[in-house]
Amino acid sequence: MQIVYVNIPWILDEKEYNCSGRSSNEWRQRGTTRELLATFFLILGTSLAAAYVLSMMAMVRGKFMHIPCYRLMFFNGILDLIVLLCGSLIVAYLLFTGSVFCTDIVLNLVAGHMAWSFYMGSTFICIALGFNRCVEMIPSMERLQYLFKGKMVYMWMMLCVVIMLVRPFFCRPALYNSTAGTYLPIPIISDDLKWESSHYATWILTITNMSFMIMLVLPYVALCYYVFTLTSAARASIDKFQMVLLLQAILICSTNATAAIMYNVMKFAVLPNAVVIGSHIIWQISHGIHGVVFIIVNRSIRKHVKGFLGCKSKSHVTFISSFPSRSVMH
């Protein structure tokens, strides 16, 4: 197993990914057409994307974009939408056609690289948002608030873009297989899957996944510890809405972490196909659920979304705080 796989992403190594061993018809026979699952992913991806787009439109209409945390969340929304495109909508097509790597080489390479890169970028922004909540809520970390002031917020976006651009040069592409039902680090071009798992596997993705998972969880663990160690009087001063946001953030964080764990396990163990497909669904939900949460939790966003849909809502005065943990949900 290699630590990294140095390559030029747009140039396929034909020795490593050789499809000449079988005819086109033989490759098609190695795929599995799954119309029901394809329909499910089409509906899932479209529904989550629609909710996300509506919530992002509400952010702009509600003039929330002057708040740094909202800028990060809007940027993260763009990344999540691309993950939904690659992981649900393109996957629906690949399932309808019973695709394997050698039947759709170019689409597999492009979608696979984009899916992994934008997944890593989105996870990085989630980590940045968790860190943002820590420096805003925990008094001992207030000195670090300058990292999210003014144009500094764009530094996090630039770091995210660098990570997404650099990743394909040091990782193998993730390739979708309709029989397996998910993106895999192996092309499944031989009959020796044990050899492929060893030969094509790289440690960099596993290390990155585990590191991101830890960094994703730690900020929320620190926040929970801080909240629950407060005195009763101090805890009572934290409004109910802020506590709901924190609990929702932990829930969303857990879906990302669960997906990362399951994909790491798949690199070292053979899991039932239902579990593999389930991990793919969890991965997609972990990116698409944010838009739904915005609409459910944030009253201002919900009001604007209702306006987009032509629904009347009772007029009320909404207070938008610049304090991210009180006014923002990711």
N, C-alpha and C positions, 0 to 999 in steps of 0.2 A: 504493500500500500504506500503510495506517494504522499508526501506532505502537501505539495502543491503540484498543479499541472500547468506548466508554462506553455502558452499557446497564443496564436492570433485568432480571436473568436470567429472572424468571418472566413477563415481558411480551414476547411475540414481536413484532418489527417486521414487520408484514405486507407492507410495501413491499420489505424486504430478503429476506424468506422467503415469497414469494407462490406458493402452490400452485394458484391458480385457472386456470392456463394449460392444464391437462390434467384429464381426468376421473379418478376413482378407479381404474378399470380400466386406463387408460393409464399411470398411475403404477405400478401393480402389474407391468405388462409391462416397465417399465424396471428392475425388480429381477431378481435371479437366485437361484433356490432352490438351495441347496447342502446337501443332506442329509448327505453324507459329512463335509464340513467342519464342519457343525453338530454332528454326533455326536462328532467329534474334540474340539471345544471343550467340549462337555458333559462328556466323560470327563476331559479335561485339567483343567478348572476344578474339577470335583468331587474328583478325586484330590488335586490340590495343596491345595485347601481342607481336605480331611479330614486330610491330614498336618499342615497348619498348626495346625488346631484341636487335634489331639492333642498337638503340641509345646507349645502355649500352656497346655493343661490340665496338662501335666507341669511347666511352670514354676510354676504355682500349687500343685500337689500337692507339688512338691519344695521349696517355701518359698524360691524364688529371688527373690521380688518385693521383698525388702528391699534388694537390690543395685540401685543407680540404673540401671545399664546394662540390666539385665533389664527394668526398668520401661519404658525407652525401647523396647526390642525388643518387649515385649508390646503397647505402644501402636501400634508400627509394624505388628504383626501384624493389629490391627483394621483399619488402613488398607489393608493388602495384601489382606485378605479382601474388602473392599468393591470394590477394583480388580478382583479375580477375578470378583466378582458381575457387574460392569458389562462387563468385557472378555471374559469367557468364557461365563457362564451366560446373560446377557441376549443376548449376541451369538449364542449357539446358537439362541435363539428367533428372532432377526431373520434368521438364515440359513435356518432351517426355513421361514419364511414369505416369504422373498425380499423383505425390507423395504428401502425407501428412505426418505428423510426425509419425503416427503409422504404415505406410507402409515401411518406411526407417528410423528406429530409430537411428541406429549407424551412418549412413551417415549424417543424419540431425544434430546429436549432434556434430560430428567432424567438419563438414563444418560450422555449426553455430558458434561454439566457435572460430574457426580459422578466420572466416570472421570478427567477431567483434573485436577480439584481434589485428589482423593485420590492420584493419581499424584504430583503436586507435593508434597503433604504427606508421602508416604512417602519420596520422594527427599530432602526436607529432613531427615527423621529419620535417614536413612542418612548424610547429611553430618555430623549431630550425633554419631552413633556413631563415625564416622571421626575426628572431632576429639577425641572422648573417648579413643580409643585413643592418639592422639598425646600428649595431656597425661598419660596414665597411663604410657606407655612411654618417652617422650623426657625425660630429666632436665631439660633447659633449659626445658621447658614445664610443669614441676610446679607453678609458681606459679598456673597457671590451673585447677588441679584444683577450686577452690572453685565453679566454674561447674557442676559436676555433684554437689555435695554437698547432702545434705538435700533441702529443698523446691525448690532451684534446678533440679532435674531437671524439675520441672513447668513451669518457664519455657520450656523447649524445646518442650514439648507445646502450651503456649498460643500460642507463636509459630507453630507448625505449624497450629493451628486458625485463627488469624487469616489466614494465607496462603491456606488453603483457602476461607475465607468471602469474602475480598476478590477472589480471582481471577475469579469469574464476572462481576463488575461491570466488568471491564476487558478481557475476552477474549470472542471469539465462541464459541458452543457448538461442540463437536466432534460431528459427525453421522455415524452409521453408514450405510454403503451396502453392500448385499449383493453388488453387482456388483464394486465395488472390493475388498471384503473387509476393510475396516478403518474406523476412525473418521477422518474428514477435516474440515478446517476450512472446507470448502465444501459447500453443500447439493446441488449437481448438479441444479439445477432448470431449467437452460437447456441448449442444445446447444453453447454456447461456453465450454468448460472453461478456455481460456486467459484469457478475460475474468474468469471466476469466481475463478480462482487469484489474479489481480491485485486484484480488487475486494474479496474477502472475507479476504484474507490480512492478518495483523497482525504487526508485528515483535516485540511483547511476548512472544509464546509462543516464538519463535525465540531471542530474547535470554535468556529465562528458561531454556530448555532447555540452551543452550550454557553459561550461567553455572553451572547446577546440575551439568552434566557435568564442568566444570573443578573445581568445589568437591568433587565426589564423588571424583575421581581424586587430587587433590593430597594429602589426608591419607595415603592408602596409598602414594603415591610417596615421601612424606617418611618413612614408617615403613620402607619397603624400603631407602631410602638409609641410614637410621640403623642398621638391622640389619646391612647389608652393609659398613658402614664401621667396625663394631666390630672390636676385636682378636679373634683366634681364641679366646682364653680367655674373653673377655666374651661372645662369640657362643655358646660352648659352655654358658654358664650359662643361656641361654634354652632352656627345655624344648621338646621336640619337639612337644607338643600346642599350645603357643603359636604355633609356626611353621606348623603345619597350619591353625590358625585364621586366621592372616594370609594364607596362600595362598588359602584358601577365600573370605575376604573380598574379595580382589582379583578372584577369579573372579566372584563375585556382582556386584561393582561394575562389571565389564566388561560384563555383560549389560545393566545399566541404561544404561551409557554407549552401548553399541551401539544400543539401542532409540532413545535420544535422537538419535543421529546420523542414523539411518535416517529418522526422522520429520522431521527438519530437511531432509534431502535431498529428501524427497517434496514439500516445499513449493516447491522450485525446479526439480525435474526430474521427467520422466515415467519411472517405473520399471516393469519387467515386473510383472504381477499377482502372480506367484509370490513376488517379492521383497517386495511390499507385504504380502501375507499372512504371509510369513515374519517380517517386522518386528513384526507384531501378535503372532505366537506368541512371539517373543523377549521382547516387552514383558510378556506374561502370565507367562512362565517367570521373568523377572527379579523378579516380585513373589511368585510362589508357591513358588519353589525354596527359600526360606529355611527353611520348615518341614521340608523334607526334609533340609537341611543340619544343622539342630538335631539331628534324630534320628540321623543318621549320625555326626556328630562328637562331640556331647556325650553322654558315657556316662550321666550322671545322667538326662538327659531320655529317652534311649533306654530306660533301665531302667523308668521310669514308664510310657512308652508301651507297652512290652511287658506291663506289669501291666494297663493298660487293655484290652489285647487278649487277656488271659488266657494270655499266654505266660510260662513260668517262666524265670527267669534266675538265674545263680549269684549268691549273696550276696557282696557285697564292700563295703568301706568306701570311700565317695566323698568326696573333699575338694572343697569348693566355695569357691573363692577370691573375695574381693571385688575382685580385680584383673581388670577387665573383659576385657582381652585374653587372659587365661589361661583364663577360665571361660566366656566368652561367644562365641557365633558369631552373626553376622548375615549 
